[in-house]
């Protein structure tokens, strides 16, 4: 857009988009030209965008928590298997990671968020 002295520029406007695969996007447009959206994509209100974004964040957080819990259970099972095989406790902990820094890291367990 040309910047002509003395001519006011239109205010930028944010447009919120939901793509067919569930991905969300937002763009800033200036003037009357609206970008052409891909097939299946549609404009949504800011409120709908924020609601969908919150749902996606919740789904993501839930999945991460499930993955971390599964990893912790796996380390515990490996530790128990090593102990059953007669491996000393310190070595079993070192090999499996059970009871180590990963179990206490609040960034990984979500305790700090």
N, C-alpha and C positions, 0 to 999 in steps of 0.2 A: 504494500500500500504506500502511496506517495505521501510524504510529509510536506504539505504546502503551508508555509507560514500564514498564520491568521485563520486557517481553516481547521476547525476542531475535528479531532479524530474520534471515531465512534468508540464507545466503551467496549473493552473486551468482555466476552461472555463465555462462561464455562458450559460445555455440553457433556452430559453423562451418557455413556453407551454401554449396553450389554450385548456381547457377542454371542453367537449361537452355541458356542462351547461353554458358556457360563463365565468367560473372562469378562472383567469389567474394565472400562477405560474412561478417561476424561480428556477432553481437549479444550483449548481456548481458541475462540474464533473472534475475529474483528470484522465488523461490517455485516453485510447481508448474505455473504456467501457461506453456505453450509457445505461441509465436506460430504462427499458421496460415501455412504457406508457400504461395507461388504454385504453380500447376500445374507440375510438372516439376522443381521445386527440391527438394533433399534435404539432410539433415544429413550432414556428413562429420566424421571425427575431426580433431583438431588436426594430427596428423601428415600426414594426406592434404591438409588445407588448406595446410600449409606447403610440401609437395611441389608441389602445383598452383601455388601462388603463386610458387615459385622457377622453375618452368617458364614461367609467364607473364612473369616478369621477364626471363628469358633470351631469350624470343622478342622481347620489346620491345627489349631492348638490341641484339639482332642486327638487327632492322628499322631502328633508329635508325642503327646503324653503316653499314648498306647505303645508307640515304638520304643520309648525310653523304658517303660515298664517291662516290655518284652526283653529288651537288652539286659536289664538288671536281673530278670528271672533266669536268663540264659547264663549270665556270669555266675549266679548262685548255683545253678545246676552243674556247671562245669567244675566249680569249686567242690561241691559235694562229691562228684564223680572222682575227682583227683584225690580227695581225702579217703574215699572208699578204696581206691587203688593203693593206698598206703603212702601217698605223697605227704611230706610234712606240711603243717598248716601254713607256715610263711611262704613256702614255695607254691602251694596250691593257690594261695591268695595272689601271689605275684603272677602266676600263669593265667589265672582266670580273670583277674581284675576285681573279684568280689571283695567288698569291704574296703576298697581303695578309694582314691580321690573321685572317681566317677560316681560312686554312691553318695558322696558327700557334697558334690558340686551343685549349689542351688541353681546355677544357670541351666543345668541339665535336668534337674528334677522339678523345676518350676516353682520352687519354694520362694525364690526371690522376686517373682513377677506377680 
